[in-house]
């Protein structure tokens, strides 16, 4: 299974903000859309960072409420790990586990195509295991 298969099923909606946007705007976006991460883009659309709830909590702990007025460039994780739609689910799952990340932008030719989460991957792996178990049951029954 490939990452592109997941994007086809779940869709490719990604919430993005420019790196100069204030952290408060990201907090609003996360809360309004019940999401855990925002992809940060440059003016030309290139992915330059990713901002998670954890990044915001760390910044608030260090700087207090003033952190909400700072730009995302001071809070985001720069140069996030990305994958292509042709990457295998197992490869991406391994990278996410090894690097302890929960979200990975899907990029091809410099263009943001979507975002996959560890939850998306686990869901697909469970579905795959259930299909294989059903096939084995059918095989044994016949």
N, C-alpha and C positions, 0 to 999 in steps of 0.2 A: 504494500500500500504506500502511496505517495502523499505528500503534503497537499498537492493539488486536489486529490480526492476529498480531503477534509474541507478545503475551501469551497469546492463545488457544492458540498452538502450543507455547510453552515453559512455560506455567504462570505463576502469579502469586506464587510463594513469594518472600518477602522476609524477610531476617533483620533484626530491629530490636532496639534497646536504648534504654532511657531515658537522657536526657542526664546524669543523675547517676551512672550506672554507671561503674565504674573502667575505665580503658584496658585493664587486664589482662583484664577480662571480654571485651572486644571482641577482644583478641588470641586468647583461647581460642576464641571463636566463629568467627573467621576461619580459624584453623588446623583446628579440628574439622570444619568444613564445606567446606574448600577453596574459599573465596570471597575476593574482593578488597575488598569494601565492606559496610558495615553502615549502615542508615538509622537516624537518631536521631530519636526521637519524644518529644513532650511528654506529660504525663499524660493529656491528652484525645485522644491519638492523632495530633495534627498533626505533620507532618514539620517538624522544626526544624533538621536538619543531616544531614550525611553524613560518614562516617568511612572513609577509604581506608587501604590499607597505607602509602601515601606520607605521609599525615598522621601516622601513628604513627612512621614512621622520622624525620620532621622533629622530632617532639616528643622522641623518644629522643636524637637528636643534640644538642638544645638543653638537655635536663634530665637525661639519663642514666636509669638504672633507676628513679629516683623518678617518672618520667613515668607508669609503669605504675599507680601508685596514684592519680593525679589523675583527676578526673571527665572524661567525654567532652566536656563543654561547653568544656573548655580546649583540646581537641585537634581537634575536628570542624570541618568547613567549614560555617558557618552559612548558612541560607537558600539551599539548593542550587537550581540550575536544575531545573525540573520540566517535565513535559509532560502532556498529556491523552491518553487512548486514541485520540482522534480526530485527533491530530497526524499529519502525514505523516512517513513514514520519512525522506524527503529533508530535511525541515525539521529534524528532530531530529539527523540526521547532520551537517547544516551547523552547528548550534549546538554539538554536541560537538566538532567539528573546530575551530571558531573559538575556543571557550572552553578547548580542550585538556582536556576531561573525558572520562572513560571510562564513567561510569554516570549514569543519570538516572532518578529516581523518577517513576513515572506516578501522577498525582494527579488526582482529579476530585471536586468538591464538598468539598474538604478531606480526602477519604478516600484513603489510600494503596492503589492498586490493583495495583501491581507495580513492577518495576524492569527497565530495559533497559540493555544494555551496548553498547559500540561493536562488540563481537564478535557480538552478536545481530543487529545491523543489517548488518554486513558479510556474515554468513552468508546473510541473506535477500536481499541485493543480488546475491550470487553465484548463488543459486538462481534468482532472477528472470532474470538474464543467461543462464543455462543454458537456461531454458524458452524464452526469446526466440530463442536460437541454434537450438534444436531445431525451433521453429516455422518459422524461415527455411529450415533444411535441408529440412524437409518440403515447404515451398512450392516451393522450387527443384526438388526431386525430382519433383514432380507436374506 
